[in-house]
Amino acid sequence: MQNDKNLPYSPDGDASVQVIPKLTTPKMFSVVLLNDDFTPMDFVVLVLKKFFNKKEDEAIKIMLDVHQKGAGVAGVYSLEIGEMKVMQTNQFAQMHQYPLKSSLEET
C-alpha cells in the first residue's frame, strides 16, 4: 500500500498529532498622566473625556489624582493602544501649548 502524505495517520497505525499553539494574554500597560505646574485642571479633564472616554465625575477624580499625587492612571490598554493614547495626549497638549505629558507603564 502506498503511503499518502496527506493522511493524518500512517498505514502502520501510527497517528499524527496536531500541535495547537497556546495563546497567551497580552501584557497590559497603564497610560499615566503626569502633573505639571502650568496645565489647567479643566484641560486635563477635557483630555480624559476626549481620548479616554471618561465621564465628567471620573475625569475629575483622575485629574485630582494627577494634581495631588503627581500622576494618575487614565486607563489600562494593550501596548499598541496605550502607545496611541500617549501619542494623542502628548500631541493634543503640545498643540494647545500645554506641557502636559503622559507615559506608558507596564502593569
Backbone as XML, in Angstrom:
<?xml version="1.0"?>
<chain id="A" units="angstrom">
  <residue number="1" name="MET">
    <atom name="N" x="0.843" y="-1.174" z="0.000"/>
    <atom name="CA" x="0.000" y="0.000" z="0.000"/>
    <atom name="C" x="0.889" y="1.238" z="0.000"/>
  </residue>
  <residue number="2" name="GLN">
    <atom name="N" x="0.511" y="2.210" z="-0.800"/>
    <atom name="CA" x="1.290" y="3.430" z="-0.935"/>
    <atom name="C" x="0.983" y="4.372" z="0.239"/>
  </residue>
  <residue number="3" name="ASN">
    <atom name="N" x="2.022" y="5.000" z="0.838"/>
    <atom name="CA" x="1.861" y="5.906" z="1.974"/>
    <atom name="C" x="1.457" y="7.285" z="1.456"/>
  </residue>
  <residue number="4" name="ASP">
    <atom name="N" x="0.259" y="7.740" z="1.812"/>
    <atom name="CA" x="-0.243" y="9.045" z="1.381"/>
    <atom name="C" x="0.135" y="10.081" z="2.435"/>
  </residue>
  <residue number="5" name="LYS">
    <atom name="N" x="0.914" y="11.078" z="2.043"/>
    <atom name="CA" x="1.405" y="12.093" z="2.975"/>
    <atom name="C" x="0.289" y="12.988" z="3.504"/>
  </residue>
  <residue number="6" name="ASN">
    <atom name="N" x="-0.865" y="13.018" z="2.880"/>
    <atom name="CA" x="-1.961" y="13.883" z="3.312"/>
    <atom name="C" x="-2.828" y="13.263" z="4.407"/>
  </residue>
  <residue number="7" name="LEU">
    <atom name="N" x="-2.614" y="12.006" z="4.708"/>
    <atom name="CA" x="-3.422" y="11.357" z="5.730"/>
    <atom name="C" x="-2.901" y="11.723" z="7.120"/>
  </residue>
  <residue number="8" name="PRO">
    <atom name="N" x="-3.807" y="11.901" z="8.105"/>
    <atom name="CA" x="-3.370" y="12.231" z="9.466"/>
    <atom name="C" x="-2.846" y="11.011" z="10.228"/>
  </residue>
  <residue number="9" name="TYR">
    <atom name="N" x="-2.679" y="9.912" z="9.552"/>
    <atom name="CA" x="-2.171" y="8.698" z="10.176"/>
    <atom name="C" x="-1.363" y="7.943" z="9.131"/>
  </residue>
  <residue number="10" name="SER">
    <atom name="N" x="-0.593" y="6.999" z="9.591"/>
    <atom name="CA" x="0.158" y="6.167" z="8.648"/>
    <atom name="C" x="-0.552" y="4.832" z="8.505"/>
  </residue>
  <residue number="11" name="PRO">
    <atom name="N" x="-0.321" y="4.138" z="7.414"/>
    <atom name="CA" x="-0.971" y="2.832" z="7.240"/>
    <atom name="C" x="-0.542" y="1.820" z="8.294"/>
  </residue>
  <residue number="12" name="ASP">
    <atom name="N" x="0.555" y="2.101" z="8.991"/>
    <atom name="CA" x="1.034" y="1.189" z="10.034"/>
    <atom name="C" x="0.277" y="1.378" z="11.340"/>
  </residue>
  <residue number="13" name="GLY">
    <atom name="N" x="-0.661" y="2.346" z="11.389"/>
    <atom name="CA" x="-1.461" y="2.549" z="12.587"/>
    <atom name="C" x="-0.982" y="3.689" z="13.470"/>
  </residue>
  <residue number="14" name="ASP">
    <atom name="N" x="0.115" y="4.337" z="13.118"/>
    <atom name="CA" x="0.603" y="5.466" z="13.920"/>
    <atom name="C" x="-0.229" y="6.709" z="13.606"/>
  </residue>
  <residue number="15" name="ALA">
    <atom name="N" x="-0.701" y="7.376" z="14.627"/>
    <atom name="CA" x="-1.488" y="8.588" z="14.436"/>
    <atom name="C" x="-0.576" y="9.810" z="14.559"/>
  </residue>
  <residue number="16" name="SER">
    <atom name="N" x="-0.877" y="10.826" z="13.784"/>
    <atom name="CA" x="-0.117" y="12.074" z="13.934"/>
    <atom name="C" x="-0.903" y="12.996" z="14.864"/>
  </residue>
  <residue number="17" name="VAL">
    <atom name="N" x="-0.200" y="13.841" z="15.532"/>
    <atom name="CA" x="-0.825" y="14.749" z="16.490"/>
    <atom name="C" x="-0.633" y="16.179" z="15.989"/>
  </residue>
  <residue number="18" name="GLN">
    <atom name="N" x="-1.735" y="16.890" z="15.920"/>
    <atom name="CA" x="-1.654" y="18.283" z="15.508"/>
    <atom name="C" x="-1.399" y="19.126" z="16.756"/>
  </residue>
  <residue number="19" name="VAL">
    <atom name="N" x="-0.332" y="19.907" z="16.716"/>
    <atom name="CA" x="0.014" y="20.750" z="17.852"/>
    <atom name="C" x="-0.662" y="22.102" z="17.663"/>
  </residue>
  <residue number="20" name="ILE">
    <atom name="N" x="-1.493" y="22.468" z="18.647"/>
    <atom name="CA" x="-2.179" y="23.758" z="18.603"/>
    <atom name="C" x="-1.432" y="24.705" z="19.530"/>
  </residue>
  <residue number="21" name="PRO">
    <atom name="N" x="-0.960" y="25.840" z="18.994"/>
    <atom name="CA" x="-0.191" y="26.754" z="19.847"/>
    <atom name="C" x="-1.057" y="27.336" z="20.955"/>
  </residue>
  <residue number="22" name="LYS">
    <atom name="N" x="-0.457" y="27.488" z="22.125"/>
    <atom name="CA" x="-1.175" y="28.041" z="23.273"/>
    <atom name="C" x="-1.102" y="29.567" z="23.186"/>
  </residue>
  <residue number="23" name="LEU">
    <atom name="N" x="-2.258" y="30.207" z="23.254"/>
    <atom name="CA" x="-2.302" y="31.656" z="23.200"/>
    <atom name="C" x="-2.086" y="32.228" z="24.593"/>
  </residue>
  <residue number="24" name="THR">
    <atom name="N" x="-1.348" y="33.314" z="24.643"/>
    <atom name="CA" x="-1.120" y="33.969" z="25.925"/>
    <atom name="C" x="-1.838" y="35.310" z="25.944"/>
  </residue>
  <residue number="25" name="THR">
    <atom name="N" x="-2.194" y="35.742" z="27.122"/>
    <atom name="CA" x="-2.839" y="37.040" z="27.285"/>
    <atom name="C" x="-1.798" y="38.122" z="27.062"/>
  </residue>
  <residue number="26" name="PRO">
    <atom name="N" x="-2.129" y="39.138" z="26.263"/>
    <atom name="CA" x="-1.138" y="40.192" z="26.023"/>
    <atom name="C" x="-0.878" y="40.992" z="27.299"/>
  </residue>
  <residue number="27" name="LYS">
    <atom name="N" x="0.331" y="41.525" z="27.406"/>
    <atom name="CA" x="0.673" y="42.375" z="28.543"/>
    <atom name="C" x="-0.159" y="43.645" z="28.464"/>
  </residue>
  <residue number="28" name="MET">
    <atom name="N" x="-0.498" y="44.166" z="29.628"/>
    <atom name="CA" x="-1.298" y="45.383" z="29.693"/>
    <atom name="C" x="-0.438" y="46.529" z="30.231"/>
  </residue>
  <residue number="29" name="PHE">
    <atom name="N" x="-0.774" y="47.737" z="29.783"/>
    <atom name="CA" x="0.004" y="48.913" z="30.134"/>
    <atom name="C" x="-0.919" y="50.031" z="30.605"/>
  </residue>
  <residue number="30" name="SER">
    <atom name="N" x="-0.473" y="50.752" z="31.623"/>
    <atom name="CA" x="-1.221" y="51.896" z="32.139"/>
    <atom name="C" x="-0.749" y="53.160" z="31.448"/>
  </residue>
  <residue number="31" name="VAL">
    <atom name="N" x="-1.699" y="53.967" z="31.000"/>
    <atom name="CA" x="-1.381" y="55.304" z="30.498"/>
    <atom name="C" x="-1.473" y="56.229" z="31.699"/>
  </residue>
  <residue number="32" name="VAL">
    <atom name="N" x="-0.357" y="56.874" z="32.027"/>
    <atom name="CA" x="-0.264" y="57.708" z="33.216"/>
    <atom name="C" x="-0.109" y="59.163" z="32.801"/>
  </residue>
  <residue number="33" name="LEU">
    <atom name="N" x="-0.968" y="60.025" z="33.342"/>
    <atom name="CA" x="-0.833" y="61.470" z="33.136"/>
    <atom name="C" x="0.037" y="62.023" z="34.249"/>
  </residue>
  <residue number="34" name="LEU">
    <atom name="N" x="0.983" y="62.897" z="33.884"/>
    <atom name="CA" x="1.941" y="63.444" z="34.838"/>
    <atom name="C" x="1.616" y="64.901" z="35.144"/>
  </residue>
  <residue number="35" name="ASN">
    <atom name="N" x="1.727" y="65.265" z="36.394"/>
    <atom name="CA" x="1.416" y="66.619" z="36.832"/>
    <atom name="C" x="2.487" y="67.613" z="36.376"/>
  </residue>
  <residue number="36" name="ASP">
    <atom name="N" x="2.056" y="68.823" z="36.132"/>
    <atom name="CA" x="2.960" y="69.943" z="35.892"/>
    <atom name="C" x="2.319" y="71.184" z="36.495"/>
  </residue>
  <residue number="37" name="ASP">
    <atom name="N" x="3.054" y="72.277" z="36.533"/>
    <atom name="CA" x="2.567" y="73.492" z="37.191"/>
    <atom name="C" x="1.806" y="74.436" z="36.262"/>
  </residue>
  <residue number="38" name="PHE">
    <atom name="N" x="1.634" y="74.075" z="34.998"/>
    <atom name="CA" x="1.070" y="75.013" z="34.039"/>
    <atom name="C" x="-0.227" y="74.575" z="33.370"/>
  </residue>
  <residue number="39" name="THR">
    <atom name="N" x="-0.427" y="73.287" z="33.193"/>
    <atom name="CA" x="-1.628" y="72.803" z="32.508"/>
    <atom name="C" x="-2.849" y="72.993" z="33.407"/>
  </residue>
  <residue number="40" name="PRO">
    <atom name="N" x="-3.889" y="73.696" z="32.914"/>
    <atom name="CA" x="-5.087" y="73.896" z="33.733"/>
    <atom name="C" x="-5.823" y="72.582" z="33.993"/>
  </residue>
  <residue number="41" name="MET">
    <atom name="N" x="-6.468" y="72.514" z="35.127"/>
    <atom name="CA" x="-7.199" y="71.303" z="35.512"/>
    <atom name="C" x="-8.310" y="70.980" z="34.516"/>
  </residue>
  <residue number="42" name="ASP">
    <atom name="N" x="-8.982" y="72.015" z="34.004"/>
    <atom name="CA" x="-10.070" y="71.750" z="33.066"/>
    <atom name="C" x="-9.557" y="71.163" z="31.748"/>
  </residue>
  <residue number="43" name="PHE">
    <atom name="N" x="-8.310" y="71.467" z="31.380"/>
    <atom name="CA" x="-7.727" y="70.874" z="30.178"/>
    <atom name="C" x="-7.463" y="69.389" z="30.404"/>
  </residue>
  <residue number="44" name="VAL">
    <atom name="N" x="-6.989" y="69.015" z="31.589"/>
    <atom name="CA" x="-6.756" y="67.601" z="31.911"/>
    <atom name="C" x="-8.080" y="66.834" z="31.861"/>
  </residue>
  <residue number="45" name="VAL">
    <atom name="N" x="-9.138" y="67.433" z="32.395"/>
    <atom name="CA" x="-10.466" y="66.810" z="32.342"/>
    <atom name="C" x="-10.899" y="66.633" z="30.884"/>
  </residue>
  <residue number="46" name="LEU">
    <atom name="N" x="-10.674" y="67.640" z="30.059"/>
    <atom name="CA" x="-11.011" y="67.554" z="28.634"/>
    <atom name="C" x="-10.272" y="66.396" z="27.967"/>
  </residue>
  <residue number="47" name="VAL">
    <atom name="N" x="-8.980" y="66.267" z="28.230"/>
    <atom name="CA" x="-8.172" y="65.175" z="27.660"/>
    <atom name="C" x="-8.741" y="63.821" z="28.079"/>
  </residue>
  <residue number="48" name="LEU">
    <atom name="N" x="-9.069" y="63.682" z="29.345"/>
    <atom name="CA" x="-9.602" y="62.408" z="29.843"/>
    <atom name="C" x="-10.938" y="62.063" z="29.197"/>
  </residue>
  <residue number="49" name="LYS">
    <atom name="N" x="-11.765" y="63.050" z="28.972"/>
    <atom name="CA" x="-13.064" y="62.811" z="28.325"/>
    <atom name="C" x="-12.888" y="62.528" z="26.832"/>
  </residue>
  <residue number="50" name="LYS">
    <atom name="N" x="-12.012" y="63.292" z="26.183"/>
    <atom name="CA" x="-11.844" y="63.198" z="24.720"/>
    <atom name="C" x="-11.132" y="61.913" z="24.287"/>
  </residue>
  <residue number="51" name="PHE">
    <atom name="N" x="-10.035" y="61.574" z="24.953"/>
    <atom name="CA" x="-9.209" y="60.454" z="24.493"/>
    <atom name="C" x="-9.393" y="59.165" z="25.295"/>
  </residue>
  <residue number="52" name="PHE">
    <atom name="N" x="-9.952" y="59.271" z="26.498"/>
    <atom name="CA" x="-10.089" y="58.088" z="27.343"/>
    <atom name="C" x="-11.546" y="57.759" z="27.668"/>
  </residue>
  <residue number="53" name="ASN">
    <atom name="N" x="-12.468" y="58.494" z="27.039"/>
    <atom name="CA" x="-13.909" y="58.252" z="27.169"/>
    <atom name="C" x="-14.384" y="58.219" z="28.627"/>
  </residue>
  <residue number="54" name="LYS">
    <atom name="N" x="-13.819" y="59.094" z="29.430"/>
    <atom name="CA" x="-14.225" y="59.173" z="30.838"/>
    <atom name="C" x="-15.403" y="60.125" z="30.970"/>
  </residue>
  <residue number="55" name="LYS">
    <atom name="N" x="-16.288" y="59.795" z="31.904"/>
    <atom name="CA" x="-17.389" y="60.692" z="32.225"/>
    <atom name="C" x="-16.842" y="61.805" z="33.105"/>
  </residue>
  <residue number="56" name="GLU">
    <atom name="N" x="-17.591" y="62.878" z="33.208"/>
    <atom name="CA" x="-17.140" y="64.075" z="33.925"/>
    <atom name="C" x="-16.642" y="63.760" z="35.338"/>
  </residue>
  <residue number="57" name="ASP">
    <atom name="N" x="-17.421" y="63.029" z="36.113"/>
    <atom name="CA" x="-17.037" y="62.766" z="37.501"/>
    <atom name="C" x="-15.785" y="61.904" z="37.618"/>
  </residue>
  <residue number="58" name="GLU">
    <atom name="N" x="-15.644" y="60.920" z="36.729"/>
    <atom name="CA" x="-14.457" y="60.069" z="36.736"/>
    <atom name="C" x="-13.230" y="60.864" z="36.272"/>
  </residue>
  <residue number="59" name="ALA">
    <atom name="N" x="-13.415" y="61.719" z="35.270"/>
    <atom name="CA" x="-12.315" y="62.546" z="34.778"/>
    <atom name="C" x="-11.826" y="63.497" z="35.865"/>
  </residue>
  <residue number="60" name="ILE">
    <atom name="N" x="-12.735" y="64.064" z="36.632"/>
    <atom name="CA" x="-12.353" y="64.972" z="37.722"/>
    <atom name="C" x="-11.571" y="64.217" z="38.790"/>
  </residue>
  <residue number="61" name="LYS">
    <atom name="N" x="-12.009" y="63.007" z="39.120"/>
    <atom name="CA" x="-11.302" y="62.203" z="40.121"/>
    <atom name="C" x="-9.868" y="61.909" z="39.674"/>
  </residue>
  <residue number="62" name="ILE">
    <atom name="N" x="-9.687" y="61.513" z="38.425"/>
    <atom name="CA" x="-8.344" y="61.224" z="37.910"/>
    <atom name="C" x="-7.510" y="62.501" z="37.872"/>
  </residue>
  <residue number="63" name="MET">
    <atom name="N" x="-8.115" y="63.610" z="37.444"/>
    <atom name="CA" x="-7.408" y="64.894" z="37.410"/>
    <atom name="C" x="-6.923" y="65.282" z="38.806"/>
  </residue>
  <residue number="64" name="LEU">
    <atom name="N" x="-7.744" y="65.049" z="39.822"/>
    <atom name="CA" x="-7.332" y="65.359" z="41.194"/>
    <atom name="C" x="-6.177" y="64.465" z="41.649"/>
  </residue>
  <residue number="65" name="ASP">
    <atom name="N" x="-6.173" y="63.204" z="41.218"/>
    <atom name="CA" x="-5.026" y="62.329" z="41.496"/>
    <atom name="C" x="-3.759" y="62.890" z="40.865"/>
  </residue>
  <residue number="66" name="VAL">
    <atom name="N" x="-3.874" y="63.333" z="39.627"/>
    <atom name="CA" x="-2.720" y="63.921" z="38.934"/>
    <atom name="C" x="-2.232" y="65.141" z="39.710"/>
  </residue>
  <residue number="67" name="HIS">
    <atom name="N" x="-3.152" y="65.990" z="40.104"/>
    <atom name="CA" x="-2.806" y="67.237" z="40.790"/>
    <atom name="C" x="-2.224" y="66.988" z="42.182"/>
  </residue>
  <residue number="68" name="GLN">
    <atom name="N" x="-2.832" y="66.093" z="42.944"/>
    <atom name="CA" x="-2.433" y="65.891" z="44.336"/>
    <atom name="C" x="-1.315" y="64.871" z="44.521"/>
  </residue>
  <residue number="69" name="LYS">
    <atom name="N" x="-1.284" y="63.847" z="43.679"/>
    <atom name="CA" x="-0.301" y="62.771" z="43.850"/>
    <atom name="C" x="0.841" y="62.841" z="42.838"/>
  </residue>
  <residue number="70" name="GLY">
    <atom name="N" x="0.716" y="63.733" z="41.851"/>
    <atom name="CA" x="1.769" y="63.873" z="40.848"/>
    <atom name="C" x="1.549" y="63.055" z="39.595"/>
  </residue>
  <residue number="71" name="ALA">
    <atom name="N" x="0.634" y="62.095" z="39.655"/>
    <atom name="CA" x="0.338" y="61.254" z="38.486"/>
    <atom name="C" x="-1.006" y="60.574" z="38.699"/>
  </residue>
  <residue number="72" name="GLY">
    <atom name="N" x="-1.640" y="60.208" z="37.594"/>
    <atom name="CA" x="-2.912" y="59.495" z="37.659"/>
    <atom name="C" x="-3.066" y="58.583" z="36.468"/>
  </residue>
  <residue number="73" name="VAL">
    <atom name="N" x="-3.669" y="57.426" z="36.688"/>
    <atom name="CA" x="-3.866" y="56.447" z="35.613"/>
    <atom name="C" x="-5.122" y="56.810" z="34.828"/>
  </residue>
  <residue number="74" name="ALA">
    <atom name="N" x="-4.926" y="57.083" z="33.546"/>
    <atom name="CA" x="-6.035" y="57.428" z="32.659"/>
    <atom name="C" x="-6.737" y="56.180" z="32.136"/>
  </residue>
  <residue number="75" name="GLY">
    <atom name="N" x="-5.996" y="55.074" z="32.013"/>
    <atom name="CA" x="-6.583" y="53.841" z="31.514"/>
    <atom name="C" x="-5.538" y="52.757" z="31.367"/>
  </residue>
  <residue number="76" name="VAL">
    <atom name="N" x="-5.999" y="51.524" z="31.177"/>
    <atom name="CA" x="-5.118" y="50.368" z="31.002"/>
    <atom name="C" x="-5.453" y="49.730" z="29.659"/>
  </residue>
  <residue number="77" name="TYR">
    <atom name="N" x="-4.410" y="49.546" z="28.835"/>
    <atom name="CA" x="-4.606" y="49.098" z="27.457"/>
    <atom name="C" x="-3.496" y="48.134" z="27.044"/>
  </residue>
  <residue number="78" name="SER">
    <atom name="N" x="-3.695" y="47.496" z="25.895"/>
    <atom name="CA" x="-2.618" y="46.724" z="25.289"/>
    <atom name="C" x="-1.537" y="47.709" z="24.831"/>
  </residue>
  <residue number="79" name="LEU">
    <atom name="N" x="-0.374" y="47.201" z="24.496"/>
    <atom name="CA" x="0.764" y="48.060" z="24.150"/>
    <atom name="C" x="0.435" y="49.028" z="23.018"/>
  </residue>
  <residue number="80" name="GLU">
    <atom name="N" x="-0.121" y="48.525" z="21.937"/>
    <atom name="CA" x="-0.368" y="49.367" z="20.760"/>
    <atom name="C" x="-1.392" y="50.455" z="21.050"/>
  </residue>
  <residue number="81" name="ILE">
    <atom name="N" x="-2.463" y="50.106" z="21.728"/>
    <atom name="CA" x="-3.498" y="51.090" z="22.059"/>
    <atom name="C" x="-2.926" y="52.110" z="23.044"/>
  </residue>
  <residue number="82" name="GLY">
    <atom name="N" x="-2.183" y="51.646" z="24.030"/>
    <atom name="CA" x="-1.563" y="52.544" z="25.000"/>
    <atom name="C" x="-0.614" y="53.527" z="24.346"/>
  </residue>
  <residue number="83" name="GLU">
    <atom name="N" x="0.198" y="53.042" z="23.418"/>
    <atom name="CA" x="1.120" y="53.936" z="22.696"/>
    <atom name="C" x="0.353" y="55.002" z="21.918"/>
  </residue>
  <residue number="84" name="MET">
    <atom name="N" x="-0.750" y="54.600" z="21.307"/>
    <atom name="CA" x="-1.561" y="55.554" z="20.559"/>
    <atom name="C" x="-2.156" y="56.612" z="21.490"/>
  </residue>
  <residue number="85" name="LYS">
    <atom name="N" x="-2.659" y="56.194" z="22.654"/>
    <atom name="CA" x="-3.255" y="57.132" z="23.616"/>
    <atom name="C" x="-2.208" y="58.124" z="24.128"/>
  </residue>
  <residue number="86" name="VAL">
    <atom name="N" x="-1.004" y="57.653" z="24.404"/>
    <atom name="CA" x="0.085" y="58.532" z="24.857"/>
    <atom name="C" x="0.406" y="59.552" z="23.764"/>
  </residue>
  <residue number="87" name="MET">
    <atom name="N" x="0.527" y="59.089" z="22.533"/>
    <atom name="CA" x="0.840" y="59.978" z="21.419"/>
    <atom name="C" x="-0.260" y="61.026" z="21.239"/>
  </residue>
  <residue number="88" name="GLN">
    <atom name="N" x="-1.518" y="60.599" z="21.262"/>
    <atom name="CA" x="-2.631" y="61.535" z="21.094"/>
    <atom name="C" x="-2.640" y="62.588" z="22.199"/>
  </residue>
  <residue number="89" name="THR">
    <atom name="N" x="-2.464" y="62.139" z="23.432"/>
    <atom name="CA" x="-2.476" y="63.049" z="24.574"/>
    <atom name="C" x="-1.341" y="64.066" z="24.477"/>
  </residue>
  <residue number="90" name="ASN">
    <atom name="N" x="-0.140" y="63.597" z="24.221"/>
    <atom name="CA" x="1.012" y="64.493" z="24.169"/>
    <atom name="C" x="0.917" y="65.477" z="23.001"/>
  </residue>
  <residue number="91" name="GLN">
    <atom name="N" x="0.449" y="65.010" z="21.847"/>
    <atom name="CA" x="0.301" y="65.898" z="20.690"/>
    <atom name="C" x="-0.798" y="66.932" z="20.915"/>
  </residue>
  <residue number="92" name="PHE">
    <atom name="N" x="-1.904" y="66.525" z="21.518"/>
    <atom name="CA" x="-3.010" y="67.432" z="21.786"/>
    <atom name="C" x="-2.569" y="68.526" z="22.762"/>
  </residue>
  <residue number="93" name="ALA">
    <atom name="N" x="-1.837" y="68.138" z="23.805"/>
    <atom name="CA" x="-1.338" y="69.117" z="24.780"/>
    <atom name="C" x="-0.354" y="70.078" z="24.113"/>
  </residue>
  <residue number="94" name="GLN">
    <atom name="N" x="0.528" y="69.551" z="23.305"/>
    <atom name="CA" x="1.506" y="70.399" z="22.616"/>
    <atom name="C" x="0.803" y="71.355" z="21.653"/>
  </residue>
  <residue number="95" name="MET">
    <atom name="N" x="-0.212" y="70.870" z="20.958"/>
    <atom name="CA" x="-0.964" y="71.694" z="20.024"/>
    <atom name="C" x="-1.632" y="72.874" z="20.740"/>
  </residue>
  <residue number="96" name="HIS">
    <atom name="N" x="-2.028" y="72.658" z="21.995"/>
    <atom name="CA" x="-2.659" y="73.717" z="22.789"/>
    <atom name="C" x="-1.647" y="74.452" z="23.674"/>
  </residue>
  <residue number="97" name="GLN">
    <atom name="N" x="-0.371" y="74.174" z="23.456"/>
    <atom name="CA" x="0.748" y="74.837" z="24.141"/>
    <atom name="C" x="0.734" y="74.614" z="25.655"/>
  </residue>
  <residue number="98" name="TYR">
    <atom name="N" x="0.402" y="73.375" z="26.054"/>
    <atom name="CA" x="0.479" y="72.983" z="27.462"/>
    <atom name="C" x="1.547" y="71.905" z="27.601"/>
  </residue>
  <residue number="99" name="PRO">
    <atom name="N" x="2.239" y="71.888" z="28.741"/>
    <atom name="CA" x="3.310" y="70.888" z="28.929"/>
    <atom name="C" x="2.832" y="69.535" z="29.465"/>
  </residue>
  <residue number="100" name="LEU">
    <atom name="N" x="1.530" y="69.282" z="29.465"/>
    <atom name="CA" x="1.006" y="68.006" z="29.963"/>
    <atom name="C" x="1.680" y="66.853" z="29.228"/>
  </residue>
  <residue number="101" name="LYS">
    <atom name="N" x="2.142" y="65.874" z="29.999"/>
    <atom name="CA" x="2.780" y="64.683" z="29.428"/>
    <atom name="C" x="2.089" y="63.440" z="29.961"/>
  </residue>
  <residue number="102" name="SER">
    <atom name="N" x="2.129" y="62.403" z="29.152"/>
    <atom name="CA" x="1.646" y="61.096" z="29.570"/>
    <atom name="C" x="2.718" y="60.077" z="29.255"/>
  </residue>
  <residue number="103" name="SER">
    <atom name="N" x="2.671" y="58.974" z="29.959"/>
    <atom name="CA" x="3.644" y="57.914" z="29.725"/>
    <atom name="C" x="2.949" y="56.562" z="29.834"/>
  </residue>
  <residue number="104" name="LEU">
    <atom name="N" x="3.684" y="55.532" z="29.447"/>
    <atom name="CA" x="3.157" y="54.172" z="29.443"/>
    <atom name="C" x="3.951" y="53.346" z="30.440"/>
  </residue>
  <residue number="105" name="GLU">
    <atom name="N" x="3.255" y="52.650" z="31.331"/>
    <atom name="CA" x="3.905" y="51.802" z="32.326"/>
    <atom name="C" x="3.275" y="50.416" z="32.293"/>
  </residue>
  <residue number="106" name="GLU">
    <atom name="N" x="4.127" y="49.388" z="32.302"/>
    <atom name="CA" x="3.613" y="48.019" z="32.306"/>
    <atom name="C" x="2.930" y="47.727" z="33.639"/>
  </residue>
  <residue number="107" name="THR">
    <atom name="N" x="1.745" y="47.118" z="33.569"/>
    <atom name="CA" x="1.011" y="46.818" z="34.805"/>
    <atom name="C" x="1.308" y="45.414" z="35.271"/>
  </residue>
</chain>
